[in-house]
Amino acid sequence: MLNQQTLAGQASFSGIGLHSGNKVKMTFLPAPPNHGICFRRVDLDGQPEVVASVENVSETNRSTTLSKGSVKLHTVEHVLAAFSGFGVDNAVVELDANEPPIGDGSSDQFCQMIEEAGVVAQDEQREVYLLEAPIELQSGETQMMAFPHDRFKITCTSAGENGRFTQLFSCELNSDTWRNEISRARTFCYYEEIEHLYKNGMIKGGGVGKCCSDS
């Protein structure tokens, strides 16, 4: 059984949010065992926190939004992916806006922050979820299936309309493959989607040659 992990120190990064276009400063901080990952809005009265849990997911349109009451955090998926890739169980993410900075559209900047802060083991053991039978999820044209396995392997296919730009990727996920093969994968959209997304109040912080939206 592996022990839980947190950050050894803290690290900060400033930029703009992908969809909001708002300027934002984000800081990663250590957290105690069994705390989990939470987002703290330091720009709001009382500095409210929202825990990164499935129960707090309120929207998944082109990004993942966490909500608790009137407090919302948009486009948190790249930050959470970085913590997961490095095996960080407990951390606090402070932001002075409603969306993390987008960086280059991948998790790379957030990985650099974790590497700067460092990762340390904690005294409490990690609770591991063991899949005992296949499960399947269907949402529109998206299908996901998971099967029992002694390690963590991912195989995925992405295809646009009429099968264009089809991509296939498969790897056994560990800290090395995460950092070298996955963390720099950038969010994108098709050129003809840009006008529609922008008119609907999205991708204000994106740009051609950078990133436009999660796909």
Beta strands, then each sheet from edge to edge (+ up, - down):
strand 1: 3-7
strand 2: 11-16
strand 3: 23-30
strand 4: 37-41
strand 5: 49-51
strand 6: 57-59
strand 7: 65-68
strand 8: 71-73
strand 9: 91-95
strand 10: 119-125
strand 11: 135-139
strand 12: 142-146
strand 13: 153-158
strand 14: 167-172
sheet 1: 1+ 10-
sheet 2: 2+ 3- 9+ 4+ 5-
sheet 3: 6+ 7- 8+
sheet 4: 11+ 12-
sheet 5: 13+ 14-
end
